[in-house]
Structure formats: C-alpha cells, structure tokens
Amino acid sequence: MEKRVADILEIAIKREEEAYDFYMDILSKVTDASVKGTLEFMAGEEKKHKAFLVSYRDGHFGDKGLRMTDVVDYKIAEYLEEPDISEHSKPEDVYLVASHREARSHQFYTELANLHAEGEPREMLLKMANEELKHKEKAEYLYSNTAFPQTSGG
C-alpha cells in the first residue's frame, strides 16, 4: 500500500477512536436510559469502523460490512447550533450534538475521497462517508422525534 494511503488510513483510524471516545464521554454525562442506549450503539458503530479501517490497512481489502445505501439527509445539523452537553442535557440536545459530529465525519471522509482518483482507496473512503451520513441520519431522526414528538391528534 502506498505511503500516502497508509497515512490517510492512520488519520481515519485515529478519527474513529476519537469518535468512540466522544460518544463514551457523552454517555458518562447523561442520565436518560434511552439516550445512553443510543450512545452505546453509536460508540459500537465507531468501533466497527475502526476495525474495518485497521483490516483495510493491514491488507484485507474488500467491502465486507460496508455498503453504499441511500440516506436521508435532514440537514438539521446544518441549521441548528451545536449545544453544550452536561448531565442535565435534554435528549434532543445529545442527538443534535451527535448530528454535528457525524456531519463533520461525513465531510472528512468525503474530502479525503475527493483527493483520490477512481480506485479502491477512493471507494473505501466514500463508503466510510456514507456510513457517517447514515449515523447523521439516525441522530437527526432521533432529534426530530424527541424535539417534536408526535401527539395522539397527529
């Protein structure tokens, strides 16, 4: 593997470690059980991403576990400010922070992919970008359903 791709993969692996730590840090601050469950899920996804990148770096090429899928981008993070998180944060604030984090990760992988010509490294980075956008979709969906709950009247 060329040195430049290896360097990019090391950066990406570090970023996934930081994402895992980010979710675990928020997890330690919140008390809502449903939010904790969601954060544990998101942290687990970041661990899977790291494992995929490590496997890719170590020469196990292929797209096992990563598929491009259609994603709904609600663009909530693009229009709402990122709140600070504390132990008293509302669930919707936690989901909004997660949306912002995933938006930045999506942008990171997209920009890295755009530095490459067509080929396996570019495709892998685009798949990682898609994974991050899926996480953003989930966080924004949870945000919208928490911030604006459906009432029995519709």
TAHUJO-V584073 format. One record per helix or strand of 3 or more residues. SS is the DSSP state (@ for helix, = for strand). FROM is the first residue (numbers start at 1). LEN is the number of residues. If there is no record, write none. Layout:
# TAHUJO-V584073
ss->(SS/SS)
from->(FROM/FROM)
len->(LEN/LEN)
This chain:
# TAHUJO-V584073
ss->(@/@/@/@/@)
from->(3/33/76/91/120)
len->(27/25/4/24/28)
